[in-house]
Amino acid sequence: MAVCHAQMLTLGFNRGQFGFVLTGPSGQPVVVEASTDLVSWLPIWTNTFRGTINFKDPQTDLSSNRFYRTRTR
């Protein structure tokens, strides 16, 4: 996987779920990965850029430390 040239527009909590809005090259697949230790990463969401896309993590409360990164396919 390559590093995604996505831009994060906003982020924060809404109704107890952490999320963010991303924008990137139209038609480019993007994967959001999550980690609790910044070493092991798991893909948790996949989408394709068509303007802005909204990501919300329904498993926000699984860990007190949860980190996110985006990757292209």
Secondary structure, DSSP 8 states (H G I E B T S, - for coil): -EE---EEEEEEEETTEEEEEEE-STT-EEEEEEESSSSS-EEEEEEE-SSEEEEEETTGGG-S--EEEEEE-
